[in-house]
Amino acid sequence: MIVGIDPFDASDAMGIYEKILARSLKFTRSFPEDPKSLVKHLIVLNVTKRYGNLKDGPEDVKNHRWFNRLNMSLINEKGKLAEYIPDVENYDQLKGNYKFDSSDAEHVAASNDPFAKW
């Protein structure tokens, strides 16, 4: 969301899947250093070294330097306004009320489906 593209951007689902497995994540030059550090800590392959799974659990994420400027007490009390409030005509757009229709989905042949054997 910081730079406007998905972290594992590819033209097709299989490409995204392969990039996730390979942890092939490339940051743009404009990607700020603090969130880059957080993302790198969150995608560590070894689950015992990944933020959120360490001794302090989610506190490792909350205490990361990217969040230093946030007052977590205000956030927990819902006493802080969001820095960005979208200008929308219909707030149902923000509520996740979109009904997925299977006709919206792109058909993937079983031979190309990376999850077929799951």
Protein Blocks (a to p, Z undefined) as FASTA:
>chain_A
ZZopafkgcfbfklmmmmmmnopacddfklcfklmmmmmmmmgfblmlgghiamnlmmlm
mmpmklmmpcfklmmnopaccfbdcddfblklmnopaccdfklpccddfklmmklmZZ
